[in-house]
Amino acid sequence: MDQKGQAIGAATLIEAPNGVLVRAEAANLPPDLHGFHIHEVGRCDLQGGFESAGGNYNPT
């Protein structure tokens, strides 16, 4: 979701023999380099600046 609450893509996580395979698809992004990060909770409520998603995932 973007800052306006519009869906811009989706990611699928698949358990694999050597870890997790992440497949992401996004559309309507401005030209430039892009990246992503994973949050602790699978919730993205626009109210409160997406704080409902919790902190950034850190496996260590």
VMD Tcl script that builds the backbone (N, CA, C; Angstrom):
set m [mol new atoms 180]
animate dup $m
set s [atomselect $m all]
$s set {name element resname resid chain x y z} {
  {N N MET 1 A 0.843 -1.176 0.000}
  {CA C MET 1 A 0.000 0.000 0.000}
  {C C MET 1 A 0.885 1.234 0.000}
  {N N ASP 2 A 0.390 2.256 -0.666}
  {CA C ASP 2 A 1.124 3.508 -0.638}
  {C C ASP 2 A 0.594 4.379 0.505}
  {N N GLN 3 A 1.091 5.600 0.599}
  {CA C GLN 3 A 0.690 6.476 1.693}
  {C C GLN 3 A -0.747 6.950 1.583}
  {N N LYS 4 A -1.367 6.736 0.428}
  {CA C LYS 4 A -2.774 7.086 0.253}
  {C C LYS 4 A -3.694 5.899 0.522}
  {N N GLY 5 A -3.109 4.746 0.873}
  {CA C GLY 5 A -3.896 3.556 1.153}
  {C C GLY 5 A -4.249 2.750 -0.076}
  {N N GLN 6 A -3.658 3.075 -1.218}
  {CA C GLN 6 A -3.919 2.352 -2.454}
  {C C GLN 6 A -2.980 1.158 -2.584}
  {N N ALA 7 A -3.527 0.024 -2.976}
  {CA C ALA 7 A -2.686 -1.155 -3.198}
  {C C ALA 7 A -1.810 -0.916 -4.422}
  {N N ILE 8 A -0.514 -1.182 -4.294}
  {CA C ILE 8 A 0.409 -1.017 -5.416}
  {C C ILE 8 A 1.057 -2.336 -5.816}
  {N N GLY 9 A 0.771 -3.397 -5.068}
  {CA C GLY 9 A 1.351 -4.682 -5.408}
  {C C GLY 9 A 1.059 -5.722 -4.354}
  {N N ALA 10 A 1.686 -6.875 -4.543}
  {CA C ALA 10 A 1.506 -7.978 -3.609}
  {C C ALA 10 A 2.772 -8.813 -3.592}
  {N N ALA 11 A 2.980 -9.504 -2.495}
  {CA C ALA 11 A 4.124 -10.406 -2.367}
  {C C ALA 11 A 3.633 -11.760 -1.890}
  {N N THR 12 A 4.275 -12.795 -2.386}
  {CA C THR 12 A 3.985 -14.160 -1.976}
  {C C THR 12 A 5.253 -14.732 -1.367}
  {N N LEU 13 A 5.150 -15.305 -0.184}
  {CA C LEU 13 A 6.283 -15.938 0.483}
  {C C LEU 13 A 6.064 -17.442 0.478}
  {N N ILE 14 A 7.071 -18.175 0.011}
  {CA C ILE 14 A 6.961 -19.616 -0.112}
  {C C ILE 14 A 8.122 -20.272 0.617}
  {N N GLU 15 A 7.818 -21.186 1.533}
  {CA C GLU 15 A 8.867 -21.915 2.233}
  {C C GLU 15 A 9.607 -22.786 1.219}
  {N N ALA 16 A 10.930 -22.676 1.213}
  {CA C ALA 16 A 11.769 -23.436 0.288}
  {C C ALA 16 A 12.818 -24.206 1.084}
  {N N PRO 17 A 13.510 -25.161 0.468}
  {CA C PRO 17 A 14.487 -25.973 1.198}
  {C C PRO 17 A 15.591 -25.168 1.889}
  {N N ASN 18 A 15.982 -24.046 1.319}
  {CA C ASN 18 A 17.084 -23.258 1.882}
  {C C ASN 18 A 16.660 -21.910 2.416}
  {N N GLY 19 A 15.391 -21.732 2.714}
  {CA C GLY 19 A 14.922 -20.453 3.239}
  {C C GLY 19 A 13.532 -20.145 2.732}
  {N N VAL 20 A 13.291 -18.882 2.469}
  {CA C VAL 20 A 11.981 -18.427 2.005}
  {C C VAL 20 A 12.154 -17.728 0.662}
  {N N LEU 21 A 11.342 -18.100 -0.297}
  {CA C LEU 21 A 11.329 -17.465 -1.604}
  {C C LEU 21 A 10.293 -16.350 -1.553}
  {N N VAL 22 A 10.695 -15.138 -1.921}
  {CA C VAL 22 A 9.785 -14.001 -1.945}
  {C C VAL 22 A 9.583 -13.591 -3.393}
  {N N ARG 23 A 8.327 -13.584 -3.833}
  {CA C ARG 23 A 7.995 -13.113 -5.174}
  {C C ARG 23 A 7.105 -11.896 -5.009}
  {N N ALA 24 A 7.554 -10.764 -5.545}
  {CA C ALA 24 A 6.802 -9.523 -5.415}
  {C C ALA 24 A 6.492 -8.953 -6.786}
  {N N GLU 25 A 5.298 -8.424 -6.921}
  {CA C GLU 25 A 4.872 -7.736 -8.134}
  {C C GLU 25 A 4.267 -6.411 -7.720}
  {N N ALA 26 A 4.652 -5.333 -8.415}
  {CA C ALA 26 A 4.126 -4.005 -8.120}
  {C C ALA 26 A 3.870 -3.272 -9.431}
  {N N ALA 27 A 3.003 -2.279 -9.389}
  {CA C ALA 27 A 2.657 -1.510 -10.582}
  {C C ALA 27 A 2.507 -0.041 -10.218}
  {N N ASN 28 A 2.578 0.784 -11.222}
  {CA C ASN 28 A 2.369 2.231 -11.083}
  {C C ASN 28 A 3.360 2.891 -10.147}
  {N N LEU 29 A 4.590 2.401 -10.130}
  {CA C LEU 29 A 5.646 3.027 -9.336}
  {C C LEU 29 A 6.364 4.059 -10.198}
  {N N PRO 30 A 6.823 5.166 -9.598}
  {CA C PRO 30 A 7.582 6.134 -10.384}
  {C C PRO 30 A 8.926 5.539 -10.801}
  {N N PRO 31 A 9.491 5.983 -11.914}
  {CA C PRO 31 A 10.793 5.469 -12.344}
  {C C PRO 31 A 11.871 5.765 -11.301}
  {N N ASP 32 A 12.599 4.781 -10.866}
  {CA C ASP 32 A 13.701 4.927 -9.912}
  {C C ASP 32 A 13.991 3.548 -9.338}
  {N N LEU 33 A 14.947 3.475 -8.456}
  {CA C LEU 33 A 15.229 2.234 -7.748}
  {C C LEU 33 A 14.214 2.067 -6.623}
  {N N HIS 34 A 13.815 0.837 -6.365}
  {CA C HIS 34 A 12.840 0.559 -5.314}
  {C C HIS 34 A 13.292 -0.659 -4.512}
  {N N GLY 35 A 12.812 -0.766 -3.291}
  {CA C GLY 35 A 13.105 -1.904 -2.437}
  {C C GLY 35 A 11.892 -2.177 -1.562}
  {N N PHE 36 A 12.042 -3.125 -0.654}
  {CA C PHE 36 A 10.949 -3.406 0.266}
  {C C PHE 36 A 11.529 -3.934 1.569}
  {N N HIS 37 A 10.720 -3.919 2.603}
  {CA C HIS 37 A 11.080 -4.524 3.879}
  {C C HIS 37 A 9.842 -5.210 4.437}
  {N N ILE 38 A 10.046 -6.029 5.440}
  {CA C ILE 38 A 8.965 -6.835 6.009}
  {C C ILE 38 A 8.679 -6.346 7.420}
  {N N HIS 39 A 7.393 -6.217 7.743}
  {CA C HIS 39 A 6.983 -5.797 9.084}
  {C C HIS 39 A 6.616 -7.013 9.930}
  {N N GLU 40 A 6.530 -6.790 11.237}
  {CA C GLU 40 A 6.215 -7.853 12.194}
  {C C GLU 40 A 4.800 -8.390 12.043}
  {N N VAL 41 A 3.853 -7.540 11.653}
  {CA C VAL 41 A 2.433 -7.887 11.630}
  {C C VAL 41 A 1.887 -7.680 10.219}
  {N N GLY 42 A 1.019 -8.558 9.768}
  {CA C GLY 42 A 0.431 -8.442 8.436}
  {C C GLY 42 A -0.775 -7.535 8.402}
  {N N ARG 43 A -0.641 -6.341 8.913}
  {CA C ARG 43 A -1.746 -5.383 8.949}
  {C C ARG 43 A -1.195 -4.017 8.521}
  {N N CYS 44 A -1.879 -3.339 7.623}
  {CA C CYS 44 A -1.434 -2.033 7.130}
  {C C CYS 44 A -2.590 -1.042 7.193}
  {N N ASP 45 A -2.907 -0.532 8.356}
  {CA C ASP 45 A -3.969 0.451 8.494}
  {C C ASP 45 A -3.403 1.838 8.245}
  {N N LEU 46 A -4.012 2.567 7.319}
  {CA C LEU 46 A -3.545 3.899 6.965}
  {C C LEU 46 A -3.585 4.847 8.161}
  {N N GLN 47 A -4.620 4.717 8.985}
  {CA C GLN 47 A -4.728 5.589 10.157}
  {C C GLN 47 A -3.554 5.321 11.084}
  {N N GLY 48 A -2.906 6.353 11.539}
  {CA C GLY 48 A -1.772 6.193 12.437}
  {C C GLY 48 A -0.465 5.936 11.703}
  {N N GLY 49 A -0.432 6.190 10.403}
  {CA C GLY 49 A 0.816 6.067 9.660}
  {C C GLY 49 A 1.344 4.650 9.551}
  {N N PHE 50 A 0.460 3.672 9.412}
  {CA C PHE 50 A 0.832 2.264 9.253}
  {C C PHE 50 A 1.490 1.666 10.497}
  {N N GLU 51 A 1.350 2.304 11.648}
  {CA C GLU 51 A 1.950 1.776 12.878}
  {C C GLU 51 A 1.375 0.416 13.256}
  {N N SER 52 A 0.188 0.081 12.737}
  {CA C SER 52 A -0.425 -1.214 13.034}
  {C C SER 52 A 0.416 -2.373 12.509}
  {N N ALA 53 A 1.317 -2.115 11.575}
  {CA C ALA 53 A 2.170 -3.169 11.011}
  {C C ALA 53 A 3.317 -3.542 11.950}
  {N N GLY 54 A 3.497 -2.815 13.030}
  {CA C GLY 54 A 4.580 -3.103 13.968}
  {C C GLY 54 A 5.929 -2.669 13.410}
  {N N GLY 55 A 6.975 -3.144 14.048}
  {CA C GLY 55 A 8.324 -2.781 13.637}
  {C C GLY 55 A 8.786 -3.571 12.417}
  {N N ASN 56 A 9.941 -3.210 11.910}
  {CA C ASN 56 A 10.535 -3.949 10.793}
  {C C ASN 56 A 11.016 -5.309 11.269}
  {N N TYR 57 A 10.783 -6.332 10.480}
  {CA C TYR 57 A 11.216 -7.687 10.815}
  {C C TYR 57 A 12.738 -7.759 10.796}
  {N N ASN 58 A 13.307 -8.349 11.845}
  {CA C ASN 58 A 14.738 -8.545 11.943}
  {C C ASN 58 A 14.958 -9.948 12.525}
  {N N PRO 59 A 15.365 -10.899 11.698}
  {CA C PRO 59 A 15.463 -12.289 12.181}
  {C C PRO 59 A 16.520 -12.513 13.250}
  {N N THR 60 A 17.390 -11.557 13.485}
  {CA C THR 60 A 18.400 -11.731 14.536}
  {C C THR 60 A 17.929 -11.083 15.809}
}
mol reanalyze $m
mol bondsrecalc $m
mol representation Tube
mol addrep $m
